[in-house]
Amino acid sequence: MVLGILAVAGFIYYTLTTGPQVYEGMHNSEKLRQVKIGMTRQQAITIMGPPLSKRVLLPGLGGAYNTPVTIYNYRTSPLASDAIAFVLDPDSIVVGTSHGK
């Protein structure tokens, strides 16, 4: 019983601190540092690769933007408190980033 609990605890610790999702989240955060405000969508995707998901946020729906924006989301590490993402305006220009801290 104790051995089983230790095995589960070890797996959870590995997953949250050193597993493949942690590595991918850290790598995505590092790549996002290269994405700069004013870049085109294609420049940002060339750096980041394909997004995990993307969504359109319309103005007035709790966002800070006055026009519709598209948010490209990337995998974060399991303990990240925020998304790793970049935000595009209607002209497909990067207007914001989030680093998954």
N, C-alpha and C positions, 0 to 999 in steps of 0.2 A: 504494500500500500504506500509506504513512505517512498519507496523507489519510484513508483508510478507518479507520485506527486512531484518528486524531484525532476523526473523526465519531462513532465508537462511544463514545469517552471523553467527548465533549461530551454525548452523549445520556444516558449513565449519570450524569454530573454533574448535568445538568438534572433527571433523574428523582429523584435522591436529595436534591437541595437546593432545587429551586424548582418542581417539577412539581405537577400537580393533586393527587396523593396527599399531598404535603407540606402543601399548603394545607388539604385536608380534615382531615388529622390535627391540624394546629394549630387549626383551627376547632373540631373536636370537643373538644380539650383545653380550649379557652377556654370552651365551653359547659358542660363538665363541672364547671368551677369554680362554676357556679351551682347544681349539684345538691348538696343537703345531706343529711346523715344525718337520718333521721326523715321525709323526704318520702315521699309515696306513689309507687307505680309510675307512675300517670298523670301526676303532676306532673313526674317525672323524664323521662318520654317526651315530654311537651309541650316540655320544654327541649331534649332531645337529638335527638328524631325517632326513626324506627324504627331498631332495632339492625341491625348487619351480621349478627350471629348471637346466639343465646342458648343457654345450657346450664344444666342442673341439676347441682349438686355435692352429693353426699350426704355426711353426716357421716362422719368417719373415713377419708376418701379423700384425705388429704394437705391438706385445707383447715383453716382456722382456726375454723370454725364448728361449733357443736354440733347444729345442725338443718340440714335441706336448705336450700340457697340457690340462687337463680337469678342467673346472671351475664349481663348484657346487654353485649355487645362492640360497639365502634365502630372504624372505620378509624383506624389510627395512621399517622404518617409512616414512610417506609421505614426510617429509622435509629433509630426508637424502641426502647428496650430493654424496654419493658413495655406492657401492653395499656391501651387507654382503655376503661374499663368501669365500670358500677355494679353493686352486689350487693344483691339483695332477699332478705329473710327470708320464711318461709312466709306471713306476713300481707301481703306485697307492700309492705313498708316498706324504704326504702334503709338498709342497714347498713354499706356500705363503697363506696369509689370507688378507681379507679386511673387516674392521669393520663398514662400513656404517656411518661414521661421517658426 
